[in-house]
Amino acid sequence: MTESTTLRERLAALRGPAVPPRALDARALAALAANPGCGRRALLDAAGVDKAAVARVLGAPAPFGQSQFAFARGHAFEARVKADGCQELLRLLGATNSEADAVAALPDLSAPDPQARAARTRLALEQLSPAGGWALLDHPMLVLDVAGSPAYLEPDAIAVRPDGSWTVIEVKSFPVLDGSADPVKVGAAARQAAVYVLALERIRPGAARPEALLVCPKDFSNLPTAELLDVRKQLSVTRRQLARLTRVEELLAGLPEGTTFDLRLADDDRQQHEPLARRATRPGAELAAAVDSVPSAYAPECLATCELAFHCRERARAMGSVESLGRSLRGELGALATVEQVLAAASADGGASDDPAVAALRRAAALRSQALQEAACR
């Protein structure tokens, strides 16, 4: 038995032997790279655990996901962009009229599992690059090593240009109004595209352009418009942050014996064919103990990117952790790790200290006391 097979089996045991893994997409990977110190997210994502389902059992669900309307609108817009042999997409990429009217190579990437799809994608990229014409890979599969575990990623498309270079294409349903789009959504798209570029670099260094084509509806119509996004900054940050992730093997070594995130009770195998709503689930306290056994690194930014953020926030507040107040404040407080320590340090009775953070806290406390006294005298 190989080392990689043993790791997959251990991760499957964490998830539950009968539970299919949740795919780690580029959006989740970008969020993981933004918080590399969080071993909890790294381990649960590597194991393919459904974090949203875990959060519901813990009583702290997060309002994530697209509405059915937005999901259908996005699919309809992507279908329009890729209609007629992707000719509209070729024009948006900058192909000449004669090139766009010609039929681009559209290799078949279908395969029974992610590993086989990734292999077919790699083979197609290696075979198409020297061809000299345009080619488009529709929903290819890329693989990227994340903390010692493979993550399979599916961009909307990859274009192979006549010069042999590759361009990542992101098709989004948010509109471009009067030439500009929501900067938050554009930034999220750029971070996702950077993950795809990083995965392409593993196939052939230098072939993937450090830019992505963002395709969106123009104004309030369904007509596509496009803009090239420079993702060099996001690529550099993602590469550095992923390198800082704790390896999955180290996280597994620190878990208590018998830890599992399987929502279904082990002795309820007879229920595997029943609807999910009627299956017996693991008690919330037992699941919370398993989740809390993995170290986390909560920050308020997690509320917008992680399904377990509300549970982690509750735990951070219960421990009085200053991380719950924000990363910038945590950095300024230095060795003061809890709210209790901060309040004690701000007290003038705390004794002498040469810590600049303590001096700043005492100065702030003195100014607050002075302001309250002045307000009381009015």
N, C-alpha and C positions, 0 to 999 in steps of 0.2 A: 504493500500500500504506500503510495507516494505521500509526500508531505502536504501537497496541495489537496489531495483527496481527503486526508485526515482533517485539514482545516475546514473544508466544505462540510464534512460530516458534523464537526463540532458546532459550526454555525447553524446547520440545519436542526441540530438538537436544541439550540437556544430558541430558534423560531418555532419549533414544533415539527416532528417528523412528517406529519400529514399536511402541513401548511405550505402552500406554494410561496416562494420568495417574492417580495415586492421589488420591482426593478428600481435601480438607483439612476434617476434621470439627471440631465445636466443641471436642471434647476435645483434639485436637492444637493448635487455635488458642489455647485457654486455656493450654496448656503453652508455646506460643511467646510469648504475652504475658507469661508469668511470667519469661522470660529474653530480653528484647528486645535484648540485646547480642550474641546469637548469630547472626551472619550465616550460619553453616553451615546451621542449621535453617531459617532464613527462606528461603534460596535453594532448598534441596532440597524444602521443602514447597511453595514457589511453583511449582517445576517439576513437582511431582507425582511425585517420585522415591520408589520403594519403599525406605524407609530400613531396614526389617527385612531385606530381601533383600541390600542393600548390606552391612549389618552381618555377615550370614552369610558373604559372600565375604571380608570382612576378617578373619574368624575371631574376631569379638567379638559374637556374637548376644545379644540381650536377651530375657529371659523375659516377653514381653508377650502380651496377647490373652486372650480368654475361652475357657474350655473349651467343647466342643460341648454338654455338659450344661447349663452356665450359659446358653449362647446360646439353646438350645431352651426352657429355663425362662423366660427373659426374653420370648421371642416369645409363649409361651403366656399369660403373665401380661398382656402388653399386649393380646392378642386378647380376653381376658376383660374388661379394663377398657373396651374400645371396642365390646363386643358390644351388640346390640339398639339400634343407632342412637346409641351412646355415651350412653345414659341414665344409667348409673352414673357416668360421668365428669361429666355435667352436675350430678348431685347433689353430687359431691365439689367442684365449683366453687361450690356454694352456690345453685344454682337451686332454686326452690320446687318442690313436688311436681307442680303443674300444668304448670310450665315443663319439668320433667324428663320428664314423661309425653308432652309434645308432641314432635314430630319436629323436631330442630334442622337447620338448613341444613348440608349436607355437600357442598360444591362439589367437582367433579371437577378435580383438579390434574394429571392425567396428561399427559405430554408426552414427546417423543422424546429430549430432552437437558436437562442442568441449566439452560442459559440459558432454554429455553422454559418449563421448570417454574417457574423464578424469576419469569418474566414473568406466568405464569398465577396464581401466588401473589399477586403484587403487585396484579393486576387484581381478584382475589377480595377481598382486604382492602379495596381502595378501594370496591368495589361493596357489600360487606356491611356496612361500618361504619355507614352511615346507616339501615339497615333496621329497627333497633329490637328485633330478636329475637336469640335465641342462634344462633350458628353455630360450627362446629368445622372446622378445616382439619387433615386427617389427613396427617401427613408432608409438610408444605409444603416449599418450597425457598426459602431466603433467600440473598442475596448480600452480601458484605462486602468492601470493598477492604482488602487486607493488603499493606503495603509496595509499593503500586503495582500489585498483581496481584489479580484477583477470586478470592474463596474462596466456594464454594457450600456452604451449611450446611443440614442437614435435622433440625429438631427433631421430637420425637415428635408434637406437636400444638400448635396455637394456637387459643385460644378467643376468639371475638368476642362480647363481652357486650352486653346490651341498651342500655347507655349508650354503646356505640361504642368502648370501650377494649379492648385486646388483652392476653391473658394467656398466657405461655409455659407449656407443660405438659411436664414431664419424667417419664417412666414408667421406674422402676428396679426391678430384681428383688431388691435387698437388703432384708431385712426390717426392720420397725419393731417392736422387742421392748419390751413394757411402756411404750409411748409414746415410746421414743427409738431412734435409729438410729446406726450407726457415724458419728461426726463427720467422719472423714476422707472417707468416701464422700459424705456430705451436702455437705461443702465442695466436693468435686469437681463435684457436680451443680449447686451454686450458681454456680460459675465457668463451667460450660458454659451455664447458663441466661442468665448475664450477656452472653455472646457473642451469643446469639439476640436478646436485648433490644436490644443495640447495633445489630444488623443491622436490626431493626424500626424503630429510630429513623431510619434512612436513608429509610424509606418515608414515614412521617408522624411528625414529632417530637411527643412528648407523648402519642401514642396508646397506646404500649406501657406497661403498668404496670411499675414497678420491683420486681416480685415475680414469683415463679414457683410454680406448683403442682407439688409433688413427690408423686408417687403411688407407693406401695410396698405390698408384701404386709404384712398385719397379723399379728404374732407368727409362728407356724409354719404358718399357713393360707395359702390363695391368695386370701383376701378383701382387696380393696384399701382402703387408708386413705390420707389425703392431709394435707399440711401446706403452708401458704404460706411460701415462703422470701423474706426481704427480701434483694434482691441489689444494693442501692444501693452498698454498699462495693465489691463485686466489679465492678460496672459502672464505677465511677470508676477503679479500678485498671486494668482491662482497657483502658478508653479511653485512659488516660495511657500505658500500656505500648505499645499498638499505635502510638501517635503517635511513639514513640521508635524504632520499627523502621527499620533502614536500608533505603532503597528498593531494590527488586530491580535497577533499572538500574545503581545504583552498585556493587552486588555483582558484576554481570555484567562491568562495566568493569574490575574488578580481576583477572579470571580469565586465566590463561595461554591462549594460542591453542590450540585443539583440545581443551580440557577437556570431558570427557563422563563421565556417571555410568551410561551404558548398560552393563548387565552382559554383554550379548552382543557378541562380537567382530564388528567391521564386515565381515570377509570370510567370515562364516559365515551369510549370508542363506539359504543352502540349508537351514539347520536350523530355519527359523522354523516349520515344520509338525511338528517333532519334539517329543516330550515334554520339559518343562523339565529333567527330571533328566538327559537325555542331551545337552543343548545345551552347546557349549563356552562357557565364561564368561571374562570378562576377568580377567587375572592379578590376584591380590590386591594386589601391590605397585603395579601401575599404577593400580588403583582407589583405593588409599590415597593415592597422590600427588594424584589429582584431589580427593579429599575434603579432604585437608590444605591444598589451595590456597585453601580458603575459610576465613576467620577464624572461630574459635569462641569461646565463653565458657563453658567447662565449670564446673560446680559440682556437688557431691554430690547436690543435689536433682534433677539431670537423670536420675539412675539410675531414678527412679520414673516418668519421663514421656517419655524420648526413646530411640528404638531405637539410636541411635549413641553412647549415653552410655558404654558400656564401652570403645569405641575411643577416644573423646575423653579418658576418664580415663587410659588407658594413655599417650596422647601427653602429657597434662599432667604425669603423674608422670615420664616420661622427660625432660622439659624442666625438672623441678624447680619447676614453677609452684605458687605458694601457693594458687591458686584451687582446687586439688584438695583442699585442707584445709577449704574452706567459705567462703562469701561474707562472713560476719561477721568471721572471722579476717583475710581479705584486706583488709577495710576498716580494721581496726585496725593493720595493718602499713604503711599508707601507701605510700611509694615503694619499699618492699622487695618486689620482685616474684617472687623465687625463693627456694627453701629455702637455697641456698648463700649468698645475700645476707643472709638472716636469721641464719644461723649465724655469719657473719663479723661482723655487727653486734652479736651477743650477746657476742662475745669482748672482753675488756677491752683487748686489744692493738689494737683497731680505731681508736684515737685518739678525741679529743674530738668530741662531737656534741651538738647542741641538739635533735635529733629526739626527741620524746616516745616514739615507738615503740622507738627504740634504747635509751633510758633504761630503759624497762619490760623489754626483753629482757635487758639486763645485770643488772638487779635480780633477774629470775627466774633467770638463770644463776648468780648469786651464792648465792641461796637454795638452789638445787638442789645446788650444790657443798657448801654448809654441811651440808645434810641427809645427803648421802652420807658426809661425813667423820664426822658423829655416828653414823651407822649402822655405819661401819667400826670405831669405837672401842668398840662395845658387845660 
